[in-house]
Amino acid sequence: MNLYIMRHANAGTPRENATLDRKRGLIKEGKEQCLQVAGVLNALNLQFDLVASSPLKRALQTAQLVATEVGYEQPMLVTEALSPEAKTADFERLIEEYKLMENVLLVGHNPNLQAFLTQLIAREGKANVRLRKAGVARVDLSRRPSTLNWLLDPRMVRALYRSATKSSRRKTSRK
């Protein structure tokens, strides 16, 4: 299984009230980040068998925008296993349940996603992985320990998106 782990895109400043914070949606920059990530994933010709998200609004919006742009047409899985309160055991059960799928995209929150990613790729938890907002990691789960194939932070995504969407026509000078 190729597991794509994505942190939700930019949702602005966290709110002190936990109930209000759960309903915090993406800001304009976050929506642009989603479209850029989707553009890069499209350039890689990825097709997802499953897209799963945390139930919090910012993660749901991120997953929906990316899924729509990459042409994912099945219902999205909304699971507490990707919520900020989720435990490692919840995450492991989720992975185990869908292990026969080829490409799975999971959208959630830090610090959980960083901890889950570290546990997947490191022996005895000795790794330090930083997953920024709208960052995406690809992990190959076919072996133990799993292999981190790549990790894209938002700056890299932006650069790749620009190069993938540039016009193929040559520039001509005016003389």
N, C-alpha and C positions, 0 to 999 in steps of 0.2 A: 504494500500500500504506500502511495505517496500522500503524505499528510501536509497540507498547506495550512499553516497557523498564522492568522492575521489578527493584529490588535486593531480595535475599532479606530476609525479616523477621528480627526479633531472635533471635539464637541464643546470647546470653550472652557470656561472656568468651572471647576466642580462646585456644587452647592453644598452648604453645610447640612441642610436638612436631607437626610438619606432618602426619604420618600420623593422629594422633589428631584434629587440627583438621579434617581432611577429613570425619571422621565426626561432627562436632559438629552436633547437631540443634537444632530450634527450642525455645525455652522457652515457657512459657504465654503470656507477653506477645506473642511472635512469632506464635503460633497465632491469637490474638485479632486481631492486625494483619492477618493473611491474610483472616480472615472479614470484617473491615471493608472492606478493599480490594475483595473480591469483592462485598460489598453495594453499594458505590459503582459498580462496573462493571455490576452488574445493574441499578441505577437508570438507567444510561445505555443500557440494552438492547443491550449488546455481545455479539456472538457471535464466537468466535475460530475461524479456519480452522486455526491451528497454535499449540500451546503448546510452547515449547522451554525447556530448563533446563540449567544446569551439572550435572555429575555429582556435585557435593558435596552431602552430605545436607541441609544447611540450605536450599539452593536447590531441591533436588528436593521437599522437604516444602512449601516455599512455593508452588511451581508446582502441586503436586498439590492442595493445599487450595484455592487460588484456582480452578483448573480445575474441580474438583468442584462448587464453589459456583456457578460461572457456567454450569454445564451442558455443559461440554466433554466429549465422549464418545469422541473418537478417541485412539489411543495418543499419548503425549507423546514428543517428540523430546528425547533426552538427548545433549548435544553438548559436546565439549571446547572449541568455539569460544566458549563462555560461561564457561569455567573461569577462575580467577584468573591462570593462566599464559598464557592465550590472547593471541595477537597480533592487531593490527588486520586483517591480511590474512585471518586465520581468520574474523573477524567479517564482513568484507566478502563472503567466499565464502558464508557462511551466508545473508546478506541476498540475494545474487544468486540463490541456489538457490531461494528461496521468494518472489521478487519479484512473482509473479503472484497471490499470495494477497491477500485484502482486509484482514484483521485478524490480526496475528501478535503474540503475547505472548512476550517473552523474559525469563527470570529468571536473574540472575547476581550478580556481586560487584563491589565497588569495589576498586581504582580503575579497573579495566577499563571498567565500564559508563559511568562519567563520561567517560572518554577517548573511548569509542566514540560516545557521545551528542554530545559536543563536536565530534567530527570530522564527524558527520552534519549538524549545523546551522550550523557556523561556517566561514566562508571563511578559509583559512590558519590554522585552529586557534585563532582569537582569540576564545574565549568561556570563561566560567567557570561551569560547571553543577555544582550540588551535589545529589547524589542520596542521600538518607538511607535507612536501613534501612526497608524496606516502602514506599519511595517509588516512584511510577509516573510515567513521562513518555509522552506521546503525540506521535509524530513522523509527519508526512505526508511520505512519500518520493516523491510524484508529481512533484516538481520538484527541481532542483538549484540552490542548496543546499536541503536539506530544511528543512521548517518545524516548529518546536517549537510544537505547538498548546496543550499545557498540561503542567504539572508539578505533581504533588500530593505534598506531604510528609506524613508520618504524622499530624501535627496537623490538617491540612486534611481528610485522609481520615476521621479520627475525627469531626470536626464535620459533614462531609457525611453520614457513616453515621448519626449521631444524627438529623439532620434528615430523612433518607430513611426511617428506620424508626419515626419518631414515630407515635403513634396518630392517626388521622384524626378521631377523635371529639373534640368540643369539651369542654373542661373545664367542669364545673359546680360551683358553690359549694354548700356545705351551709349551709342557713339554718334 
